[in-house]
Amino acid sequence: MKVTNMLKIAPRRTDSKNFGGTKDKIMSLSVFSVSMAGIILMVFILGFLMTNGLPVLGESSLSEIFFSSDWYPTEEPPALGMLPLIAGTLAATLFSSVLALPVSVALAVFTAEVAPKGLRSFMKVLMELLGFVPSIVLGFLGMMVLAPWMQDKFEMASGLNLLNASLLLGFLIIPVVASLAEEALSSVPRDLRDASYALGATRWETIRKVVIPYARPGITAGALLGVMRALGETMVVLMVAGGAAIIPLALTDPVRPLTSTIAAEMGETPVGSAHYHALFFAGLILLVITLGINILSLYFEKRGGRA
């Protein structure tokens, strides 16, 4: 009787294992399909940018595009020097990062290591909410409130300038970097903190010499993602950067980054013209810069994993 019961139960166990294996195969195939679809989509986007952007090299040389300061794409022949646009993009990204990254890390350290439990939960929710603020709302506030105030307070020729754009871009990337850095700090094992306290270290010594070094790869990766957020922002720089295609020599100078140039000029550009291809080439430049920062972020993550 017992042998008969065992024989009846055995096929059910085999079926259960087969079902579990089939389910795992389906999940693996689904994940692989979605990943491949994303890769194929990125390849098509890159191909589209190259197809529409590279023909500009027939109208202008690479040296003129990257080293000329003349951006007059509607003239005959068109002047397609993108040096002021690239300089404006890098300047706005650099100054916004300098303003925002220290504040973001300090906010993450306070939230993860210093704040009481109730305040910590509030700060995490606040950072998440600030990350969803529409950029066009910030651009409107910068154009209607911050620009007139700066113009009157500091006697500037115009409040729409590099400083205004950098402040708002910094406000945009603070929640992103602070949230990612807080997660990296919170993932530090409690044993490391306890060991530091056992050796006589204070809270601030533990944070500075144990917690932050351990979480540095995650913090660095979050900072680079914030830099990419500032690099690809369009509406803020379109509304408050001033829109002048010049190389900025001061924070009060107006600038015209690549993103705002594409957004402002693409709608009125004849399809197939040199101007049209130049704007797609500008998008290709942005893609290459973003890809480089992303690779750098992955490098720091892998380096932290090996450490």
N, C-alpha and C positions, 0 to 999 in steps of 0.2 A: 504493500500500500504506500509506504514512504517513497519507494523507488519510483512508482507511478507518478506521485505528486511532484517529485523532483524533475522528472522528464517533462511534465506539463509546464512547470515554471521556467525551465531553461530557455525555450524558444522566446518567451516574453522578454527575458533579459537581453537576448541577442537582438530582438527587434528594437528594444529601447536604445541599445548602443548604436545600431545602424541609423536610427532616427536622429540621435544626437550628432553622429558624424555627418549625416546629410545636412542637418541644420547648420553646422559649422562651415561646411563647404559652400552652402548658399550665402552665408554671411560674408565669407572670404571673397566669393565671386562678386558680391554686391559692392564691397569696399574697393576691390580691384577695379571694377567697372566705373565707379564714381571717380576714382583717382585718375584713371586713364582718360575719362571724359574731361576732367580739369586740365590735364596735360595737353590734350589735343586742342582744347579751347585756347589755351595760352599760346600754343604754336600757331593757330590761326590768327590770333590777335597780332602776334609778332610778324607773321607773314603779311598781314594787311598793312601794318605800319611800314614795313620795309618796301612793300609794293608801291605805296603812295608817297613815301618819304624819300627814298633813294633817288628818284628822278630829278630831285632838286640839284643833285651834283652835276647834272648836265647844264644847268643854268649858272651855277656858282661853284667855286672850288671849296674844299674843306678848310683851307687856310683863311679864305674870306669869311666863311660862315663862323668859324671859331675865334678869329682874331680881329675882325673888322667891327667897328663901333657904329656903323651906319645901318639902321633898320628902316628902310623905305621900300617896302615890298610892292607898292603900287606904282612906282616910277618906271620909266622905260629908259634904259634897262633897269630891272629891279635891283635894289641894294639889300642883300639878305644877311647882313652881319648880325649874328646872334650873341655877340659878346656881352652887350648890355643886358640882354634878357637872361643869359646864364649867370652873370654877375648879380643881377637883382634876385634871382632865385636862390643862389647860394648865400647871399647876404641876409635875406629874410629868414632863411632856414637857420643860419648860424646864430644870428642875434636872438631869435626866438628860443633856440636851444640853450644858449647861454643864460637866458633869463629863466627858463622853465625847468631845466633839468635839476639844478640844486634844490629848488622849491619842491619838486616832485619827490626827490629822494628823502628830503627832510620830512615831508608829509607822510611818506610811506613808513619811515622809521618811527615817527610819532604814533601812527596808527597801529603798527604791528608790535611795538616794544614798550611804549610809554603810556598810551591812553588806557583808561579803565575799560572794562568789558563792555559796559553800556555805550560809552562814547565811541569805542572801537566799531561797534556795529553801526552806529549812526554815521561815522566817517566813511565806512566802506560803502554804505548806501548812497551817501552824498557824492562820493567820487564816481560811482556808477551813473548817477543821474546827471552830473556835470558832463560826463562823456557823451550824453545824448543831446546836448544843446545844439540846435541847428546852426551851422556856420553862417548862414545868411542872417540870422538874428544878431550874431556878434558883429557881422559886417555892418548891419544897419546901425547898431549902437555906436560902433566906431566912427561911422560917417556922420551921424547926426549929433552925437554927444561928445565923444572923445576928441574928434578932430577940431571942432570949434573951441573946446576948452584948451587944448594944447596951443592952438593958434593965438588965443587971447593971453594965456598964462605965460607963455614963453616967447611971444612976439615972433612967431614963425610966419614965413610967407604963406604956407599952407599946412593944415593939419593932416592932410592925406600924404603920408610919407612912409619911409622905411621904419621909423620908430613906432608909428601907429600900427602898421602891419605886424611888426615883431611882437608887440605887446599882445595883440589878439591871437596870433598864432601860438604864442606861449601859453595863453589861457586855454587854448584848444588842446594842447598836448599834455598839460599838467595832469588831468584825470587819467589819461591813457597810461602814462609812465608811472604815476603814483599807484594805480591799481595793480599793474604788473609787478612793480617793485615790492609792494606790500605782500603779494602772493609769494614772491621769492623769499622774502624775509620770514614769512610765517612758515615756510617749508623747512626752515633750519631745525634740525633735531633738538629736542629739549635736552638731551644728554650733554650736548656741547655747552649749552648755557650753564647747566648744573656743574659740569666739570670746571668751567671758568670761575663760577662762584666759589667752588670748593678750594680753588687755589688762591682765593682772597681778592679776586678782581671785583671792582664795583660794577654797577649796571652799565654805566657809560663806557667803561673799559671793555666790558663784554660785548657791547654793541659795536664798538669801534674796531676791536681786535679779533673778534670771533664771528659775530653774526654777519656783519657786512662783508668781510672777506669770503665767508662761505657762500653768501648769496650774490656775490659780485657778478658771476656769469648771467644769472637771471636778471639782475638789475641792468646790466649792460645791454642785454638783448631787448629789454623793455625800452631803454633809452633810445636804441637805434630804431625801434618801431615808432617811437614818438617823433624822431627826426623824419622818418618817412611820411608820417602824418602831416608834418609841416611842409615837407617838400611837395606833396601832392595836393595841398589845399588850393582851391580855386576861388570860391566866392569871397572870402575875406580879403585876399590880395587884390581881387578885381575891384572891390568897393573902396578900400582904404589905402592902397599902396601908392596911389597918385597917377599911375599909368604912363610915366615918362620913360622912354627907352634910352636911358643914360646910365653910365657906370656910377654907382653911388659913391661919393667921397665923404659923406657925413650921414648921421642918422636922420637928419632933417630933409634929406634929398628924396624926391619921389622916385619910385622904381616901377619896373614893369616885368614881373617874373614870367617864365614860360607858360605857366598854367593860365594866368590871366590873359596873356596874349592869344593863346589858342581859343579861349572862351569868347573873347571880345571880337576877334577877327574872322573866325571860321564861318560865321553865318553870312557874311557879305563877300566871301571870296569866291571867284569863279572856279568851278570844278575843272581840274586839269591845268590850271595856271601855275606859274612858278611860286606865287604866294601860297597857293593851296598845298603844293608839295612841301614848301618850307615849314608850314604849320605841322604837317605830319612828321617831318623830320625833327621838329621840336619835341613832339610827343615821343619819338624814338629816343631822343636824348634823355628825356625824363625816365623812360623805361629802363634805360641802361644804368642811370644813376641809382634808381630804386633797386634794381637787381643787384648792383654792387653792395648796397647797404644791407640788403636781405642776406646775401652770402656772408657778409661780415657778421651779421647777427647769428646765423647758423654756426659759424666758426666758433664764436664765443660760447654758444650753447654746448657744442661738442667738447670744447676745451674744459668747460665746467663739469661735464659728465665724466671725462677722463680723470679730472682732479678728484 
